[in-house]
């Protein structure tokens, strides 16, 4: 295989991995901070994709304008869901284990609710639209313009979240809650404000990921669940609670899938992902990009 073909193959994996990372960052934020394993996360990605497609095809609005709108709409929806569902669970659950179990059941209900709502509104057919499909040449390699844009925006949002977490007072509060919820509350960090805000941000990121996906790929009401599973794999690769690890894990998984499918068969994509997932769980359960905890 020529050098340019290798570049195109790796770039294809990185583009896919950028979306993986963006989805995983939102889910990692929710689970790492609140212990909400939101398995409906991918359905909100799908909702963001369908909203973008509908606005573009019905009103002629540019998908680029839908990027901030998707974030705002899904974040507002996340705030509402947290207020209606998870705030109540927090107040009524006697301990964290029961809260996690109840939260998982609520997330199951949300998954089927969103999927069936989208199917009812727009049907179950594949949808899509043309946007920046012209090829862009870089040396001997060429790439679709929309996919390069998707990759750039995915990295932009992922990087912005990581910078927010590492450099701002808000981010330091979130990281403190992830490391020691009791200790963070003892020093005055208000979980009643941070929890719904970060849950909303997580759903907002899923809406952005769906918006970006719709620019380059066809979409369907069943597209969400595979992205939830992939996000869980990425979080395992990067380490639970690690934002930088989720970004690196997403990009790595995308490249592994691209190279693996090239040398095997595209239908084996899921097999490749699960093989990586199981290997990391067995050999490096704390994640590939986190330091091993030292024994006292």
Phi, psi and omega in degrees: 000136183289165180297318180295324178294322177297318179299315180297320181295312180294320179297321177299318178294320179294322178298312177297318180296329177297320176293316178305314182296318182296318178294316182294325180299317179296316180291322179296323178296317181291315183284317182296326183270315190246355185060036174259106177276086188278086181287357173271005185303316180295333179291329177284330169301312179299321178296318177298322178295316181289324176298318179296314179299316183295315180294321180291315184282329183269321186248351180073019180283136180297138176301334179296324177290335180282347180298303177293327179294319178298318178298314182294315182295315181288329176294317177299319177296321178296319177299319180293317180295318178298318180295319185279330187246297193282332175297320178294319179297319179300320183286331187257349181275127183289335178208174186294322181299316179293322177299315180299317180295314179294321178298323178296319178294320177297318179297322175302313179298319178297322181301310181289327179296310182294317182298315181288328177296316179294319178298321180291321183285316189237004179081175184259009182283159172293140180234158177180170178207161180270130179207117177051049182276355182295138180288146177244124181270135174229094187069233178273349181264155175221149185222151175292136182300323182293325180288324175295320178296317178301314180297315181297316180290323177298316178295322180298311180292320179297314179296322180297319179294318181296318177297318178301317182292329188264338190242344184256160178297321177300313180297321179295324176295319178296315180295324178296320179294325178294321184281319182207091182304317182293313180298320180296319179291329179294331179266011170099011178283127187271104181289334182295336177264319184290320183300306179295325180297313182288328174296318177296318178298319179300315178290327176299320178295324177294323177296320176297316179300318178295319177301314180295318179300321183295338180289335189235345186225161172285154184233158178207161180297343182264008186282343190287316186302315178301327180288328175297314180298317179297321179298320178296321177296316180297317179298321177296319178298315186274340183103129181299130179089351181266115180287314177297323178295324178294320178295311180296319180296320179296314179296319180296315181296320178300317180291318178300315179297316182298313180292318180298317180291329178295320184268351178239259183207136180304332180290348181267013182304311181297321180298318179297315181298314182290329176297315177298317181302310182293321180297318180292319178300322183281320189261330183215067188297339179278357179106156183285335189245020175241147180286143177293136178290137181278143178282141180290000000 
